[in-house]
Amino acid sequence: MVMNHEIIIFIPIFVLFIGSIVFTILKKRKRSAKSIYKLIDDLEKKYIY
């Protein structure tokens, strides 16, 4: 059985590339509780006071 070395090298690189894209998208969407509270405070100051 002949193994195709290009596929063996390409698949892990492709998986890492896709994984890094997914990780950066999820990291951008995630907000900490501190930033959410700051956003609520800013909106209250803008519209209520």
A tleap script that builds the chain and sets N, CA, C and O, in Angstrom:
source leaprc.protein.ff14SB
mol = sequence {
  NMET VAL MET ASN HIE GLU ILE ILE ILE PHE
  ILE PRO ILE PHE VAL LEU PHE ILE GLY SER
  ILE VAL PHE THR ILE LEU LYS LYS ARG LYS
  ARG SER ALA LYS SER ILE TYR LYS LEU ILE
  ASP ASP LEU GLU LYS LYS TYR ILE CTYR
}
set mol.1.N position { 0.848 -1.185 0.000 }
set mol.1.CA position { 0.000 0.000 0.000 }
set mol.1.C position { 0.889 1.243 0.000 }
set mol.1.O position { 1.765 1.400 0.850 }
set mol.2.N position { 0.646 2.110 -0.960 }
set mol.2.CA position { 1.439 3.328 -1.085 }
set mol.2.C position { 0.728 4.454 -0.347 }
set mol.2.O position { -0.458 4.698 -0.568 }
set mol.3.N position { 1.460 5.145 0.536 }
set mol.3.CA position { 0.869 6.266 1.284 }
set mol.3.C position { 1.209 7.564 0.573 }
set mol.3.O position { 2.330 7.765 0.104 }
set mol.4.N position { 0.237 8.422 0.505 }
set mol.4.CA position { 0.432 9.714 -0.131 }
set mol.4.C position { 0.925 10.687 0.934 }
set mol.4.O position { 0.157 11.104 1.801 }
set mol.5.N position { 2.206 11.050 0.871 }
set mol.5.CA position { 2.804 11.868 1.924 }
set mol.5.C position { 2.281 13.298 1.917 }
set mol.5.O position { 2.274 13.946 2.963 }
set mol.6.N position { 1.849 13.800 0.787 }
set mol.6.CA position { 1.293 15.154 0.767 }
set mol.6.C position { 0.020 15.231 1.608 }
set mol.6.O position { -0.197 16.210 2.321 }
set mol.7.N position { -0.815 14.208 1.524 }
set mol.7.CA position { -2.055 14.196 2.301 }
set mol.7.C position { -1.732 14.079 3.782 }
set mol.7.O position { -2.371 14.735 4.604 }
set mol.8.N position { -0.750 13.255 4.137 }
set mol.8.CA position { -0.385 13.072 5.538 }
set mol.8.C position { 0.142 14.380 6.130 }
set mol.8.O position { -0.105 14.665 7.302 }
set mol.9.N position { 0.850 15.162 5.356 }
set mol.9.CA position { 1.374 16.445 5.836 }
set mol.9.C position { 0.293 17.518 5.794 }
set mol.9.O position { 0.240 18.369 6.682 }
set mol.10.N position { -0.557 17.493 4.796 }
set mol.10.CA position { -1.524 18.575 4.580 }
set mol.10.C position { -2.676 18.544 5.577 }
set mol.10.O position { -3.135 19.601 6.010 }
set mol.11.N position { -3.156 17.355 5.951 }
set mol.11.CA position { -4.345 17.253 6.809 }
set mol.11.C position { -4.128 17.897 8.187 }
set mol.11.O position { -4.986 18.674 8.606 }
set mol.12.N position { -3.035 17.623 8.918 }
set mol.12.CA position { -2.871 18.294 10.221 }
set mol.12.C position { -2.744 19.813 10.094 }
set mol.12.O position { -3.249 20.544 10.946 }
set mol.13.N position { -2.081 20.293 9.051 }
set mol.13.CA position { -1.961 21.737 8.847 }
set mol.13.C position { -3.328 22.342 8.582 }
set mol.13.O position { -3.650 23.403 9.116 }
set mol.14.N position { -4.135 21.680 7.764 }
set mol.14.CA position { -5.478 22.158 7.457 }
set mol.14.C position { -6.349 22.177 8.712 }
set mol.14.O position { -7.090 23.134 8.936 }
set mol.15.N position { -6.264 21.130 9.528 }
set mol.15.CA position { -7.051 21.062 10.764 }
set mol.15.C position { -6.633 22.171 11.730 }
set mol.15.O position { -7.488 22.798 12.354 }
set mol.16.N position { -5.332 22.417 11.858 }
set mol.16.CA position { -4.866 23.500 12.736 }
set mol.16.C position { -5.335 24.858 12.228 }
set mol.16.O position { -5.702 25.725 13.021 }
set mol.17.N position { -5.324 25.046 10.920 }
set mol.17.CA position { -5.766 26.311 10.324 }
set mol.17.C position { -7.245 26.562 10.619 }
set mol.17.O position { -7.614 27.652 11.057 }
set mol.18.N position { -8.085 25.564 10.383 }
set mol.18.CA position { -9.521 25.689 10.651 }
set mol.18.C position { -9.767 25.888 12.149 }
set mol.18.O position { -10.608 26.699 12.537 }
set mol.19.N position { -9.045 25.157 12.982 }
set mol.19.CA position { -9.198 25.290 14.427 }
set mol.19.C position { -8.831 26.678 14.917 }
set mol.19.O position { -9.497 27.225 15.796 }
set mol.20.N position { -7.778 27.251 14.355 }
set mol.20.CA position { -7.384 28.596 14.790 }
set mol.20.C position { -8.403 29.634 14.351 }
set mol.20.O position { -8.650 30.594 15.081 }
set mol.21.N position { -8.998 29.464 13.181 }
set mol.21.CA position { -10.041 30.398 12.731 }
set mol.21.C position { -11.251 30.317 13.658 }
set mol.21.O position { -11.786 31.347 14.067 }
set mol.22.N position { -11.683 29.113 13.991 }
set mol.22.CA position { -12.837 28.943 14.887 }
set mol.22.C position { -12.528 29.530 16.260 }
set mol.22.O position { -13.381 30.183 16.861 }
set mol.23.N position { -11.313 29.304 16.761 }
set mol.23.CA position { -10.941 29.811 18.078 }
set mol.23.C position { -10.946 31.339 18.107 }
set mol.23.O position { -11.422 31.934 19.074 }
set mol.24.N position { -10.424 31.978 17.064 }
set mol.24.CA position { -10.409 33.447 17.064 }
set mol.24.C position { -11.816 34.013 16.957 }
set mol.24.O position { -12.106 35.040 17.570 }
set mol.25.N position { -12.700 33.370 16.194 }
set mol.25.CA position { -14.087 33.850 16.095 }
set mol.25.C position { -14.780 33.725 17.452 }
set mol.25.O position { -15.468 34.650 17.882 }
set mol.26.N position { -14.604 32.593 18.125 }
set mol.26.CA position { -15.233 32.411 19.430 }
set mol.26.C position { -14.650 33.366 20.459 }
set mol.26.O position { -15.374 33.850 21.329 }
set mol.27.N position { -13.375 33.642 20.375 }
set mol.27.CA position { -12.745 34.548 21.341 }
set mol.27.C position { -13.244 35.973 21.155 }
set mol.27.O position { -13.407 36.702 22.134 }
set mol.28.N position { -13.490 36.380 19.912 }
set mol.28.CA position { -14.013 37.725 19.667 }
set mol.28.C position { -15.441 37.869 20.182 }
set mol.28.O position { -15.810 38.929 20.688 }
set mol.29.N position { -16.245 36.817 20.060 }
set mol.29.CA position { -17.642 36.896 20.472 }
set mol.29.C position { -17.801 36.840 21.983 }
set mol.29.O position { -18.780 37.348 22.529 }
set mol.30.N position { -16.843 36.225 22.655 }
set mol.30.CA position { -16.958 36.046 24.112 }
set mol.30.C position { -16.704 37.381 24.809 }
set mol.30.O position { -15.731 38.073 24.510 }
set mol.31.N position { -17.584 37.733 25.735 }
set mol.31.CA position { -17.418 38.948 26.532 }
set mol.31.C position { -17.330 38.555 27.991 }
set mol.31.O position { -18.051 37.676 28.462 }
set mol.32.N position { -16.444 39.215 28.688 }
set mol.32.CA position { -16.340 38.951 30.119 }
set mol.32.C position { -17.482 39.662 30.838 }
set mol.32.O position { -18.102 40.576 30.294 }
set mol.33.N position { -17.749 39.229 32.065 }
set mol.33.CA position { -18.819 39.856 32.844 }
set mol.33.C position { -18.505 41.330 33.092 }
set mol.33.O position { -19.407 42.168 33.100 }
set mol.34.N position { -17.234 41.641 33.294 }
set mol.34.CA position { -16.840 43.034 33.557 }
set mol.34.C position { -17.180 43.927 32.362 }
set mol.34.O position { -17.680 45.037 32.548 }
set mol.35.N position { -16.918 43.461 31.148 }
set mol.35.CA position { -17.211 44.287 29.978 }
set mol.35.C position { -18.715 44.426 29.759 }
set mol.35.O position { -19.176 45.461 29.278 }
set mol.36.N position { -19.488 43.389 30.108 }
set mol.36.CA position { -20.947 43.479 29.979 }
set mol.36.C position { -21.506 44.500 30.963 }
set mol.36.O position { -22.370 45.301 30.603 }
set mol.37.N position { -21.015 44.478 32.217 }
set mol.37.CA position { -21.476 45.461 33.204 }
set mol.37.C position { -21.105 46.876 32.791 }
set mol.37.O position { -21.883 47.808 32.997 }
set mol.38.N position { -19.920 47.044 32.209 }
set mol.38.CA position { -19.501 48.367 31.761 }
set mol.38.C position { -20.406 48.843 30.618 }
set mol.38.O position { -20.784 50.014 30.571 }
set mol.39.N position { -20.749 47.945 29.713 }
set mol.39.CA position { -21.638 48.294 28.615 }
set mol.39.C position { -23.004 48.716 29.141 }
set mol.39.O position { -23.568 49.701 28.664 }
set mol.40.N position { -23.548 47.987 30.119 }
set mol.40.CA position { -24.847 48.341 30.701 }
set mol.40.C position { -24.766 49.690 31.396 }
set mol.40.O position { -25.670 50.513 31.256 }
set mol.41.N position { -23.690 49.927 32.145 }
set mol.41.CA position { -23.507 51.221 32.813 }
set mol.41.C position { -23.472 52.362 31.804 }
set mol.41.O position { -24.116 53.393 31.999 }
set mol.42.N position { -22.722 52.174 30.733 }
set mol.42.CA position { -22.627 53.231 29.715 }
set mol.42.C position { -23.991 53.513 29.088 }
set mol.42.O position { -24.341 54.670 28.854 }
set mol.43.N position { -24.753 52.466 28.818 }
set mol.43.CA position { -26.078 52.668 28.221 }
set mol.43.C position { -27.023 53.358 29.195 }
set mol.43.O position { -27.815 54.209 28.789 }
set mol.44.N position { -26.951 52.998 30.486 }
set mol.44.CA position { -27.796 53.673 31.481 }
set mol.44.C position { -27.456 55.155 31.576 }
set mol.44.O position { -28.354 55.996 31.622 }
set mol.45.N position { -26.172 55.479 31.604 }
set mol.45.CA position { -25.768 56.881 31.687 }
set mol.45.C position { -26.221 57.650 30.453 }
set mol.45.O position { -26.595 58.819 30.545 }
set mol.46.N position { -26.186 56.997 29.311 }
set mol.46.CA position { -26.536 57.688 28.062 }
set mol.46.C position { -28.025 57.942 27.962 }
set mol.46.O position { -28.437 59.029 27.557 }
set mol.47.N position { -28.852 56.953 28.326 }
set mol.47.CA position { -30.281 57.062 28.055 }
set mol.47.C position { -31.136 57.426 29.262 }
set mol.47.O position { -32.235 57.952 29.088 }
set mol.48.N position { -30.663 57.161 30.488 }
set mol.48.CA position { -31.498 57.427 31.660 }
set mol.48.C position { -31.168 58.771 32.277 }
set mol.48.O position { -32.069 59.552 32.581 }
set mol.49.N position { -29.886 59.050 32.464 }
set mol.49.CA position { -29.500 60.284 33.158 }
set mol.49.C position { -29.429 61.464 32.212 }
set mol.49.O position { -29.119 62.577 32.635 }
savepdb mol mol.pdb
quit
